[in-house]
Amino acid sequence: MATLPLPKRLIREIHRELLATGRGAHRRPGEFRRDQNWIGPQNAPIERATFVPPAVPGMHAALDAFERFLHEEHALPVLAHVGLAHAQFETIHPFIDGNGRVGRLLVTFLLVLRGVLHRPLLYLSHYLKRNPAEYYDRLMAIRLRDDWEGWLRFFLRGAAETATKATETARAILQLRERHRDAIQERAGLNGLRLLYLLYDRPLVNVNLVKDRLGISFATANNLVGHFERAGLLNEITGGKRGRIFRYSPYLALLRDDEPASRRGEPTDTTETANG
């Protein structure tokens, strides 16, 4: 086992980066909360909370215990250990905002650290967001009835579904690349193949980027992009004549899931500001 799973300082750094680049930049990025927070209907007082995390002194004690749990030697399977860690973190709720984002990232971080993943390619966020009612119900069942087994069954099902979906997507990407490589190699030569491989790293490009990354002239890059556009591999998304951006839509379509998440039974909004 790695010797430095996730010290509190690193948790704060992750939180700071997440909030600095997304919503919540004004909610004390990188700082543990200094006041009581709670989860409940939007703008509801604490008396109407569905869950009240530990008060600040208890929060710090719980974080110390959480850190020890991450470090200690045990016989738990890795996925079970990670699932328990996620539930513990969400129950501690150490930040004013962003606890869910940090907790979901924690899952992937620990799987990489424990050697289950070589790269951070397995994210349970989509599964958890697709099943919000059960997710919150399972967490509350831990807090109210100590039902860890129910939570772990839910978590492990999510890990299995996510891994299966990731495998299917990876296989579809490889098949797509083979089809497009065969088509491009016949018509656009070596530069066409180089652009195709670039698109798997940068699925949004413009002519100048293609010119610089492939080391070719602007005219050659423009012709190459035009060829990809006519072949249906790229489509222009700005609608202008200058500063045009092209998207590798067939590839991005494999990474997008358009099925809407159900809002029936969705958990209540969080109220994470002190004193409401």
C-alpha positions in Angstrom: 0.0 0.0 0.0 1.2 3.5 -0.7 2.4 5.3 2.4 0.7 8.7 1.8 -2.9 8.0 0.7 -4.5 11.4 1.3 -3.3 13.7 4.0 -5.6 16.6 5.0 -3.2 19.1 3.3 -3.7 17.3 0.0 -7.5 17.2 0.4 -7.4 21.0 0.8 -5.2 21.3 -2.3 -7.7 19.3 -4.3 -10.5 21.4 -3.0 -8.7 24.6 -3.9 -8.1 23.5 -7.5 -11.6 22.3 -8.0 -13.3 25.4 -6.8 -10.7 27.8 -8.4 -11.6 26.3 -11.8 -15.3 25.8 -11.3 -18.3 27.0 -9.4 -17.8 28.0 -5.7 -14.7 30.1 -6.2 -16.0 32.5 -3.5 -16.6 29.6 -1.0 -13.2 29.5 0.7 -11.3 27.2 -1.7 -8.8 25.0 0.1 -10.1 25.9 3.6 -11.9 23.5 6.0 -15.2 25.0 7.3 -15.1 27.1 10.4 -18.8 27.0 11.0 -21.6 24.5 11.1 -23.1 23.5 7.8 -26.1 21.2 6.9 -27.9 19.6 4.0 -31.5 20.4 3.4 -34.0 22.4 1.2 -32.5 25.5 -0.3 -32.3 28.4 2.2 -33.9 26.2 4.9 -32.8 26.7 8.6 -30.8 24.0 10.3 -34.0 22.8 12.1 -35.3 21.5 8.7 -32.0 19.9 7.7 -32.0 16.3 6.4 -28.5 15.9 7.6 -26.2 17.8 9.9 -22.5 17.0 9.7 -20.2 17.1 12.7 -19.6 20.4 14.4 -16.2 21.9 13.8 -14.3 20.3 16.7 -15.9 16.9 15.8 -15.1 17.5 12.2 -11.4 17.8 12.8 -11.4 14.7 15.0 -13.3 12.8 12.3 -10.7 14.0 9.7 -7.9 12.7 11.9 -9.7 9.3 12.1 -10.4 9.4 8.4 -6.7 9.9 7.7 -5.8 7.0 9.9 -8.3 4.8 8.1 -6.6 5.6 4.8 -3.1 4.8 6.2 -3.8 1.7 8.2 -3.1 -1.9 7.0 -6.3 -4.0 6.6 -7.6 -7.0 4.8 -10.4 -5.1 3.0 -10.7 -5.5 -0.8 -9.6 -2.3 -2.4 -13.0 -1.3 -3.8 -14.6 -1.9 -0.5 -12.0 0.3 1.2 -12.5 3.1 -1.3 -16.3 2.9 -1.0 -16.1 3.2 2.8 -13.7 6.1 2.5 -16.1 8.0 0.1 -19.0 7.5 2.5 -16.9 8.6 5.5 -15.7 11.8 3.7 -19.2 12.8 2.6 -20.5 12.3 6.2 -17.7 14.5 7.6 -18.5 17.2 5.0 -15.5 19.3 5.8 -16.0 22.1 3.3 -18.5 24.9 2.9 -19.0 23.8 -0.7 -17.6 21.2 -3.1 -17.7 18.2 -0.8 -19.4 16.1 -3.5 -16.9 16.9 -6.1 -13.9 16.2 -3.8 -15.5 13.0 -2.6 -16.1 11.7 -6.1 -12.5 12.6 -7.2 -11.3 10.9 -4.0 -12.6 7.6 -5.4 -10.5 7.8 -8.6 -7.5 9.1 -6.7 -7.5 6.2 -4.3 -7.9 3.6 -7.0 -4.9 5.0 -8.8 -2.9 5.1 -5.6 -3.7 1.5 -4.7 -2.7 0.4 -8.2 -6.1 -0.7 -9.4 -5.9 2.0 -12.1 -2.8 3.0 -13.9 -4.4 6.2 -15.1 -7.4 8.1 -13.7 -9.9 6.7 -16.3 -12.7 5.4 -14.0 -15.1 8.1 -12.7 -18.2 7.2 -10.8 -19.6 10.7 -10.9 -22.0 9.9 -13.8 -23.4 6.8 -12.0 -23.9 8.7 -8.8 -25.6 11.6 -10.6 -27.8 9.1 -12.5 -29.0 7.6 -9.2 -29.2 10.6 -6.8 -32.1 9.4 -4.7 -30.5 6.0 -4.0 -27.1 7.6 -3.5 -28.4 9.9 -0.8 -30.7 7.2 0.7 -27.7 4.8 1.0 -25.6 7.4 2.7 -28.4 8.3 5.1 -29.0 4.6 5.8 -25.4 4.5 7.1 -26.0 7.5 9.3 -29.4 6.3 10.6 -29.1 2.5 10.7 -25.4 1.7 10.3 -26.3 0.0 7.0 -22.8 -0.2 5.5 -23.6 -3.3 3.5 -26.4 -1.6 1.6 -24.1 1.2 0.7 -21.3 -1.1 -0.4 -23.7 -3.1 -2.7 -24.7 0.2 -4.3 -21.2 1.5 -4.6 -19.8 -1.8 -6.0 -22.6 -2.0 -8.6 -21.7 1.5 -9.7 -18.0 0.5 -10.0 -18.9 -2.5 -12.1 -21.3 -0.6 -14.4 -18.8 2.2 -14.9 -16.0 -0.2 -15.7 -18.2 -2.0 -18.2 -19.2 1.3 -19.8 -15.6 2.5 -20.0 -14.5 -0.8 -21.6 -17.3 -0.5 -24.2 -16.4 3.1 -25.0 -12.6 2.3 -25.3 -13.4 -0.5 -27.7 -15.7 1.8 -29.8 -12.9 4.4 -29.9 -10.4 1.9 -31.2 -12.9 0.8 -33.9 -13.6 4.3 -34.9 -9.9 5.2 -35.2 -9.3 2.1 -37.3 -12.1 3.0 -39.7 -11.0 6.6 -40.0 -7.4 5.7 -40.4 -8.1 3.5 -43.3 -10.2 6.2 -45.0 -7.7 9.0 -44.4 -4.6 7.0 -45.3 -5.9 6.5 -48.8 -6.8 10.2 -49.4 -4.7 12.4 -47.2 -1.4 10.5 -46.7 0.9 10.9 -43.8 -0.2 14.4 -42.7 -3.8 13.1 -42.7 -2.8 10.3 -40.3 -0.9 12.8 -38.1 -4.0 15.0 -37.9 -6.2 12.1 -37.1 -4.0 11.1 -34.2 -3.9 14.7 -33.0 -7.7 14.8 -32.9 -7.7 12.1 -30.2 -5.6 14.4 -28.1 -7.3 17.7 -29.2 -10.8 17.0 -30.6 -11.3 20.8 -31.0 -8.9 22.4 -33.4 -8.3 25.4 -35.6 -6.1 25.7 -38.7 -3.3 27.5 -36.8 -3.2 24.8 -34.1 -3.0 22.1 -36.8 -0.2 24.1 -38.5 1.8 24.4 -35.4 1.3 20.9 -34.0 2.1 19.2 -37.4 4.8 21.6 -38.4 3.3 22.4 -41.8 2.4 25.5 -43.7 -0.9 27.4 -43.1 -2.1 26.6 -46.6 -1.4 22.8 -46.2 -3.1 22.8 -42.8 -6.1 24.7 -44.2 -6.4 22.2 -47.1 -6.0 19.3 -44.7 -8.7 20.6 -42.3 -11.0 21.2 -45.4 -10.5 17.6 -46.5 -11.4 16.3 -43.0 -14.5 18.5 -43.1 -15.7 17.3 -46.5 -15.1 13.7 -45.3 -17.4 14.3 -42.3 -14.7 13.9 -39.7 -14.7 17.5 -38.7 -17.4 20.1 -38.6 -17.1 23.8 -38.1 -18.9 25.0 -34.9 -18.5 28.8 -34.8 -20.3 29.7 -38.0 -17.9 32.5 -38.8 -15.3 33.2 -41.4 -12.5 34.1 -39.0 -11.3 32.2 -35.9 -13.1 29.1 -37.0 -13.0 26.1 -34.7 -13.6 22.5 -35.9 -14.9 19.6 -33.8 -14.1 15.9 -34.2 -17.7 15.0 -33.7 -17.7 11.2 -34.3 -15.2 10.9 -31.4 -16.9 13.2 -29.0 -20.2 11.5 -29.7 -18.7 8.3 -28.1 -17.9 10.2 -24.9 -21.3 11.9 -24.6 -24.3 10.3 -23.0 -27.5 12.1 -23.9 -29.8 10.1 -21.7 -31.2 12.6 -19.2 -30.9 11.9 -15.6 -34.2 11.4 -13.8 -35.3 14.1 -11.4 -37.8 11.9 -9.7 -36.7 11.5 -6.1 -33.7 13.7 -6.6 -32.2 14.7 -3.3 -32.8 18.1 -1.8 -30.5 21.0 -2.5 -27.7 21.6 -0.1 -27.5 24.5 2.4 -23.8 24.7 3.2 -23.5 28.3 4.4 -23.2 28.8 8.1 -26.4 29.9 9.8 -28.4 29.3 6.6 
